[in-house]
């Protein structure tokens, strides 16, 4: 009788044809994950790497808060080290995740919901277990009081439900977003019992309780912070953590600017440095004695990660930049070839895509698959999308930019601007704006651009401010033009809404710095998010790329496809570098 009742209950609970969903160890955005059940470690780690020692690193600018999840305050580098997520991503796949706090995951074929089964041994640093209630709390508090990016990132999540002592379910709003289970897998989990009675939206200098491999040991606001490895960290032997987090201590010291930081590095004040300036890479280490006598190393590591878009970003909230002809004209005044030859020692490639250095970058004319999503938007997007491959303006690199400036002036005249007494004027007002910078090193790059603009009668002032003021002005969109980088991955999705979506254009602290409000862009983002397979994702991303490019929201700059690293030779590293580039947390201190 008991067996019969059980069977009847199952029939009631599961309608005819209901899908049976089994727990799995990992998820891939499309297809199957690279690493199967029972894998021991990622291919790009040394599972036997020794633990111990300290690595000293640098950050530029100060910090004033230990809460990295809110818009207020500036957190220090490494502020995410004390926290864990439900799943962990691999660095050698487009987008796959494996269990971390979650021991396993359940997802139906349509990905309309996801259940995470939590690992029994997952613990907070105070010894208390991580619970489904913590997961639900984390989602709710981040959406309600966290940085605006969380609201956009998790906008398609309908609800979260605690199903039992170790199970939690996220249900998604109707749609075709295969990425949502993986997006929720990236959710940083916060302790409900710790935050109750504390103001989550406030800055704090009390080290928050976490569950990750490190916790805050010592700090001095605006100057330094040290994280120490948690000796009894519950996840140390998990496949997704084996061979990682090998340093006993990670210390970050703050420096005023990159020039001061460079000299501190060469003087032995810190150990490892990613060099982001071409001139410094080419010349600044020639006098570094440690490089000559073998105590120092300098090496470039090729990577295959998308370079994203770095460029001079227009603030479209300013009427001055509303006309695409004006934006295109200003782009003609930026002489990349001269800049690369004269200032960068020829190291860089011109960026011609929002997804440069990847298969996602648009090339040639639109393919048939791209036209499938572009044709319904004909008349709403620039006609060049269908007829012309996008190529940034080019010069001979000899400083002669006159042909480009003539083309720029023609566009400006078409937009209603005229030169009067050497000044570009319209309706009695001069064309004047400010280029806002945060590092003095950018001045030598931007001032020649401003001089070219002056030849058009445009007054472009260049202003450099400190990190705190810069962040505050960007958070409130108080700028005309800035240099900005929008990072990309091999699997673009929901984050594109935050970058280019209309709903994010007015969200303080958001990533839509340009203020893009374009229904066609919104439609293409939805197509990217809904891509059913890798082939469709690539085609739809290329279509989005074309529309962004031909709207001239940004004056593209450059990219490299190389991690330029210098370090004191006290570290070991794995033999394999993954597609996403060097992973510092897989290095170790030599014994």
Secondary structure, 3 states (H helix, E strand, C coil): CHHHHHHHHHHHHCCCCCCCCCCECEEECCCCCCCCCCCCCCCCCCCCCCCCCEEEEEEECCCCECCCCCCCCCECCCCCCCCCECEEECCCCCCEEEECCEEEEEECCCCCEEEEEECCCCECCCCCECCHHHHHHHHHHHHHHCCHHHHHHCCCEEEEEECCCCEEEEEECCCCCCCHHHHHHCCECCCHHHHCCCCCCCCCCCCCCCCCCEEEEEEECCCEEEEEECCCCCCCCCCCCCCCCCCCEEEEEEECCHHHHHHHHHCCCCCEEECCCHHHHHHHCCCCHHHHHCCEEEEEEECCCCCEEEEEEECCCCHHHCCHHHHHHHHHCCCHHHHHHHHCCCCCEECCCCCECCCCCCCCCCCHHHHHHHHHHECCECCHHHHCCCCCCCCCCCCCCHHHHHHHHHHHHHCCCEEECCEEEECCEECEEEEEECCHHHHHHHHHHHHHHHCCCCEEEEEECCHHHHHHHHHCCCCCEEEEEECCCCCCCCHHHHHHCHHHCCCCCCCCCCCCCCHHHHHHHHHHHCCCCHHHHHHHHHHHHHHHHHCCCEEECEECCEEEEEEECCEECCCCCCCCCCCHHHCEECC
